[in-house]
Amino acid sequence: MNNWEFFNNKWVLRITSLILALFLFFYVNNGNNGFLRQNTRQHDQDSALMSNKTAEIKMPLDITTDNNYVISGYPKTVRVTVSGPSALVTTTSNTQNFKAYIDLTNVGVGKHRVKVKTSGLNSELHATVKPKYVTVNVQPRKTITKKIVVQLSSHSLSNNYQVGTPRTATDHVQVSGSREEVNKVDRVIAFVAMPNKATADLHRSVTLQAVDKNGQTLNVVIEPNTTTVTIPIHGQGNGSSSSSSSGSDAEASSNSSHASRTSSSTNSSSSSSAQSSSED
């Protein structure tokens, strides 16, 4: 059988056609699967970008106000619920590149209920704040100068030691706050806990407190708010020895003076006797 007859054989043609058909089938099928997988991944990515998401973010509450006033009564933080495109919500939650605030620039003295606002959020995001409103107390700011008073936990020590007069590195401080609170300030104290067995001078860095006439701490700002207190410690035994020594010296001096006077009187008497003998 020559080559021409071989390729014209119907079985050869059928087998060749089957092989080609199978090759084309697998080629097309794999190509479609790859295209479908690519389309699926792209669709998932687009869905992730376009889907909405909600997140709750804890934010500090900023205050916009005049420095001549003191604000109290407001919460330090608020919760902001942000909703919108998933990618934007995730970025905002991670960076917290916005703020929650209340504007008191046009608010007078007294108690007020004001709305909490947000700024710096992307326009595609929607935000709700909890609480939506807060109540604040606006008071005029006042500043006074007060002398520091040292308060010791105890004035008695063991081993016959005594506590001297305390000294502070700063004598006076400035106290500022709302006029209502500052008017209640009775004194600024530096409290020092005294160890019972102290035998040498004490040096303590103390945080100052402004208190009212009943000793209750007030909500004011003290500048500076710390000072160093020095408490002298005296040994009573050394003082007694010194007193005894002084007494002995005084007594010795008195005895010496008395002996001098006695000697002088004796010499004077002897001189008078000698003069009388000469006259005779």
C-alpha positions in Angstrom: 0.0 0.0 0.0 1.5 3.4 -1.1 1.3 6.6 0.9 -1.7 7.9 -1.1 -3.7 4.9 -0.4 -2.8 5.0 3.3 -4.0 8.5 3.8 -7.2 7.8 1.8 -8.1 4.9 4.0 -11.3 5.7 5.7 -10.2 4.4 9.1 -7.1 6.6 9.1 -9.2 9.6 8.3 -11.7 8.8 11.0 -9.0 8.3 13.7 -7.2 11.5 12.6 -10.5 13.4 12.8 -11.2 12.1 16.2 -7.8 13.1 17.5 -8.2 16.6 16.1 -11.7 16.9 17.6 -10.4 15.8 21.0 -7.6 18.3 20.8 -9.9 21.2 19.9 -12.3 20.2 22.7 -9.7 20.2 25.4 -8.1 23.4 24.1 -11.4 25.3 24.0 -12.6 23.9 27.3 -9.5 25.0 29.2 -9.6 28.4 27.6 -13.1 28.9 28.7 -12.4 27.8 32.3 -9.4 30.3 32.5 -11.6 33.1 31.2 -14.3 32.2 33.6 -11.9 32.1 36.5 -10.5 35.5 35.5 -13.9 37.0 35.2 -14.9 35.5 38.6 -11.9 37.1 40.3 -12.5 40.4 38.7 -16.1 40.2 39.7 -15.2 39.4 43.3 -12.8 42.4 43.5 -15.4 44.7 42.0 -18.0 43.4 44.5 -15.6 44.0 47.4 -15.0 47.6 46.3 -18.7 48.3 45.6 -20.2 46.6 48.7 -21.2 48.6 51.7 -19.9 48.2 55.2 -20.6 49.7 58.6 -18.1 50.3 61.4 -18.3 52.0 64.9 -15.3 54.2 65.8 -14.6 55.6 69.3 -13.4 59.2 68.9 -12.3 62.0 71.3 -14.7 64.9 71.5 -13.0 68.2 70.5 -14.2 71.5 71.9 -14.1 74.7 69.8 -14.5 77.7 72.2 -13.0 81.0 73.5 -10.1 80.7 75.9 -11.8 83.1 78.3 -14.3 80.3 79.2 -14.0 77.0 81.0 -16.2 74.1 79.7 -17.3 71.2 81.8 -19.9 68.4 81.8 -19.2 67.0 78.4 -18.1 63.4 77.7 -14.4 62.9 76.7 -15.3 60.5 73.9 -18.2 59.7 71.5 -19.0 56.8 69.2 -19.3 57.5 65.5 -20.9 54.9 63.3 -19.6 55.2 59.7 -21.2 53.4 56.7 -20.4 53.4 53.0 -18.1 51.6 50.5 -16.2 48.9 52.2 -12.8 50.1 51.3 -13.5 53.7 52.5 -14.9 52.5 55.8 -12.0 50.2 56.5 -9.5 53.0 55.7 -11.4 55.5 57.9 -11.6 53.1 60.7 -7.9 52.4 60.6 -6.7 56.0 60.2 -9.4 57.9 62.1 -8.5 60.9 60.0 -11.6 62.9 60.9 -12.9 64.5 64.1 -16.0 64.8 66.2 -16.5 68.2 67.8 -18.9 70.7 69.4 -18.8 74.4 68.5 -19.2 76.8 71.4 -17.8 80.0 69.9 -21.2 81.7 70.0 -22.5 80.2 73.2 -22.9 82.3 76.3 -22.4 81.5 80.0 -24.5 78.8 81.5 -25.7 75.3 80.6 -26.4 74.4 77.0 -27.4 71.4 74.9 -25.4 71.3 71.7 -25.1 69.0 68.7 -22.1 66.9 68.1 -20.8 67.3 64.6 -18.2 65.6 62.4 -15.7 66.9 59.9 -13.1 65.4 57.5 -15.1 62.4 56.4 -15.2 61.3 52.8 -18.4 62.6 51.0 -19.4 59.0 50.2 -19.6 58.0 53.8 -22.5 58.5 56.1 -21.9 59.1 59.8 -24.1 59.1 62.9 -22.9 60.1 66.4 -23.8 58.7 69.7 -24.7 60.7 71.8 -26.1 63.1 69.2 -26.4 66.0 71.7 -24.4 66.8 74.8 -25.0 69.1 77.7 -22.2 71.5 78.7 -21.6 74.1 81.4 -19.9 77.3 80.2 -18.3 79.4 82.9 -16.0 82.5 82.8 -12.4 81.7 83.4 -10.7 83.1 86.6 -7.1 83.0 87.8 -5.9 83.8 91.3 -2.5 83.5 93.2 -2.3 81.4 96.3 0.4 80.6 98.8 1.4 77.0 99.3 0.6 75.5 102.7 2.6 72.4 103.7 0.6 69.7 105.5 2.4 66.9 107.3 0.8 63.6 108.2 2.6 63.7 111.6 4.8 66.1 113.6 6.1 63.5 116.0 9.1 61.3 115.4 10.7 58.4 117.4 14.2 58.5 119.0 13.7 62.0 120.4 14.0 63.6 116.9 11.9 66.8 116.1 10.4 68.1 112.9 11.5 71.6 111.8 9.7 74.2 109.8 9.0 72.9 106.2 10.2 74.9 103.2 8.9 74.8 99.6 10.9 75.5 96.4 7.9 77.6 95.2 6.1 79.9 97.6 3.1 80.9 95.4 1.2 79.3 92.5 -1.5 80.4 90.1 -4.9 78.7 90.3 -7.2 78.9 87.3 -10.6 77.4 86.3 -14.2 78.4 86.2 -15.1 81.4 88.4 -17.5 79.2 90.4 -14.7 76.7 91.3 -11.9 79.2 91.8 -14.1 81.2 94.3 -14.2 78.1 96.5 -10.5 77.7 96.8 -9.5 78.1 100.4 -5.8 77.0 100.2 -3.3 75.1 98.1 -1.7 72.3 100.1 1.4 70.2 99.6 0.8 67.0 101.6 3.8 65.1 102.8 3.6 61.6 104.5 6.1 61.7 107.3 8.1 58.5 108.1 8.1 57.9 111.9 11.8 56.9 112.0 13.2 59.9 110.0 16.6 60.9 111.3 17.7 63.3 108.5 16.3 66.1 106.5 13.6 65.0 104.0 13.2 66.2 100.4 9.9 65.3 98.6 8.4 66.2 95.2 4.8 66.8 95.9 1.7 67.2 93.7 -0.3 70.3 94.8 -4.0 70.2 95.6 -6.5 73.1 95.7 -9.1 72.5 98.4 -12.1 74.3 99.8 -12.7 75.2 103.5 -13.9 71.6 104.1 -10.8 70.1 102.6 -12.5 68.8 99.5 -10.4 68.8 96.3 -11.6 71.3 93.6 -11.6 70.9 89.8 -9.1 73.7 89.0 -5.7 73.9 87.2 -2.6 74.7 89.3 0.5 76.1 87.7 3.0 74.8 88.5 1.3 71.7 89.9 4.2 70.3 91.7 6.9 71.6 94.1 9.8 70.2 96.2 9.3 70.3 100.0 12.2 70.3 102.4 11.6 69.2 106.0 14.4 69.7 108.5 14.9 67.0 111.1 16.5 68.0 114.4 18.0 65.6 117.0 16.8 66.5 120.5 19.8 64.8 122.1 22.3 67.0 120.3 20.4 70.1 121.4 20.4 69.0 125.1 24.1 68.4 125.0 24.7 71.8 123.5 22.5 73.4 126.2 24.4 71.5 128.9 27.7 72.5 127.5 26.6 76.2 127.4 25.4 75.9 131.0 28.7 74.5 132.1 30.6 77.2 130.3 28.5 79.9 131.9 29.0 78.4 135.3 32.8 78.2 134.8 32.8 81.8 133.6 30.8 82.8 136.7 33.2 80.9 139.1 36.2 82.6 137.4 34.7 86.0 137.8 33.9 85.3 141.4 37.5 84.1 142.0 38.8 87.3 140.3 36.7 89.5 142.5 37.9 87.6 145.7 41.5 87.9 144.6 41.1 91.6 144.0 39.5 92.2 147.4 42.4 90.3 149.1 45.0 92.4 147.3 43.1 95.6 148.2 43.1 94.6 151.9 46.8 93.7 151.8 47.6 97.1 150.3 45.6 98.9 153.0 47.4 97.0 155.8 50.8 97.9 154.3 49.9 101.6 154.1 48.8 101.6 157.8 52.1 100.0 158.9 54.1 102.6 157.0 52.2 105.5 158.6 52.8 104.1 162.1 
